[in-house]
Amino acid sequence: MGEKDIERQAPNVARMKMLGATVVPATSGSKTLKDATNEAIRDWINHPQDTFYIIGSVVGPHPYPDMVARFQSVISKEIRSQLQEKIGTELPKAVIACVGGGSNAAGTFYHFLDEPSVEIIAVEAAGCGVHSGMSAATTQLGKPGILHGSKSYVMQTADGQVVEPHSISAGLDYPGIGPMHANLFATGRGQFLSATDKEALEASFELAKLEGIIPALESAHALAALKQLKFVKDDNVVICLSGRGDKDMETYMNELNKK
Ligand SMILES: Cc1ncc(COP(=O)(O)O)c(C=O)c1O
């Protein structure tokens, strides 16, 4: 785990340690997700006899993106079954999810990919603003390239060096997207939006106030995109709340102290 993320996701680290894991800090580059993924792949290829590569997002070399998308597809299976039960149809107007590497989004979209009436909306992190130089909005800033063993869109300089991303949320702070999302973007099947750090924070506080749910900062980006979309009263829109905000309480507390 990136050294910076160990700090900003301290409750997750404590939880992993309590459950018996050894958490090794990745100290290279920006000390975040990209660098942790580099180190994990490096360790795996140096110890192929006794090491498994276990990745939590739809990134890395084939077949990992495909495997993770299939595991996560339980999300859209469950969405279909809950919608059938609650509104009498399995198909919503739109499904919305945040995209770091893209695993919760892949799972949310999976069983709707071949349902053209369902709008697929992915939300990336715009950080301090898409063109601020501190952003992780890969589809808006990236070009085709290879990162962590798969071809996708990658934030990179003219000579192919990866550009350091920025997002307030550790999980969206990644300069690429999984290849499935690159395809959704390139074919136009998915609509790609972005939300800034500030918009995500506002969405978190709004959800907490209105629904009593404190979302993860990553998920808050998906919520924030609602303000950019137009729906009518009876549209059924599903947003994936990919995680709880417990791990982000320190960021939320800092924000509260500013108010
Ligand atoms: C709660 C939460 N949501 C979303 C993400 C983003 O990852 P992905 O794009 O693979 O779903 C993360 C990553 O750590 C996360 O912790």
The ligand as an ORCA input file, in Angstrom:
! r2SCAN-3c Opt
* xyz 0 1
  C     -14.677      2.472     -1.384
  C     -13.958      2.454     -2.686
  N     -14.631      2.741     -3.807
  C     -14.029      2.763     -5.015
  C     -12.677      2.477     -5.138
  C     -12.064      2.578     -6.498
  O     -11.647      1.363     -6.997
  P     -12.364      0.749     -8.264
  O     -12.379      1.805     -9.317
  O     -11.532     -0.418     -8.616
  O     -13.749      0.365     -7.849
  C     -11.921      2.141     -3.991
  C     -10.504      1.797     -4.100
  O      -9.784      1.617     -3.168
  C     -12.585      2.145     -2.737
  O     -11.901      1.904     -1.604
*
